[in-house]
Amino acid sequence: MKIGIATDHGGFELKQQILPFLRSLGHEVTDFGAYELDNQDDYPDYVLPLARAVAGGEVDRGVAVCGSGVGASVAANKVPGVRAALINEHFSAHQGVEDDDLNLLCLGGRVTGVMAAKEIVETFLNARFTGAERHVRRLGKVSAQENKN
Ligand SMILES: O=P(O)(O)OC[C@H]1O[C@@H](O)[C@H](O)[C@@H]1O
């Protein structure tokens, strides 16, 4: 898959671990920055370009990291077509894709350890939307609101 990854300073160290891990799994990875640690940088500067790339189909899925993962998810969900969520455990990493067609995973670099983060990312990428009627119906209601905005 084509995967985009982005971080601010709060997730920088975790991104440094996750990016080569994604490549080791055979994914084509685009790095949206930050490219160096700057404790004054702002997560929207990296997460929004990633979110636009997910929405535009330039990458299949995104992984965004900030300190908590909250800021990254708040920012990413402002881009129409993005379904982002902060995930810190196994179940939601696959159920979020299977049921809710999650396309951008957010992680907290100050919350989730490297081994857990790798497991969550791999689970997220291996999961597929089921396409079940009830899930399509619910996502249609979400999209309808998005289109009104
Ligand atoms: O390092 P500071 O600026 O205190 O906090 C930055 C973090 O706070 C939240 O907005 C985000 O999680 C971001 O990574």
The ligand as a MOL file (V3000), in Angstrom:
LIG
                    3D

  0  0  0     0  0            999 V3000
M  V30 BEGIN CTAB
M  V30 COUNTS 14 14 0 0 0
M  V30 BEGIN ATOM
M  V30 1 O 5.0450 20.0650 23.3570 0
M  V30 2 P 3.8130 20.9080 23.5760 0
M  V30 3 O 3.7940 22.1030 22.6570 0
M  V30 4 O 3.5700 21.2810 25.0130 0
M  V30 5 O 2.5590 20.0010 23.2180 0
M  V30 6 C 2.3580 19.5630 21.9000 0
M  V30 7 C 1.3770 18.4570 21.8600 0
M  V30 8 O 0.1560 18.8560 22.4710 0
M  V30 9 C -0.9250 18.5470 21.6340 0
M  V30 10 O -1.3950 19.7080 21.0190 0
M  V30 11 C -0.3810 17.6060 20.5920 0
M  V30 12 O -0.4370 16.2960 21.0750 0
M  V30 13 C 1.0400 18.0580 20.4690 0
M  V30 14 O 1.9060 17.0480 20.0250 0
M  V30 END ATOM
M  V30 BEGIN BOND
M  V30 1 2 1 2
M  V30 2 1 2 3
M  V30 3 1 2 4
M  V30 4 1 2 5
M  V30 5 1 5 6
M  V30 6 1 6 7
M  V30 7 1 7 8
M  V30 8 1 7 13
M  V30 9 1 8 9
M  V30 10 1 9 10
M  V30 11 1 9 11
M  V30 12 1 11 12
M  V30 13 1 11 13
M  V30 14 1 13 14
M  V30 END BOND
M  V30 END CTAB
M  END
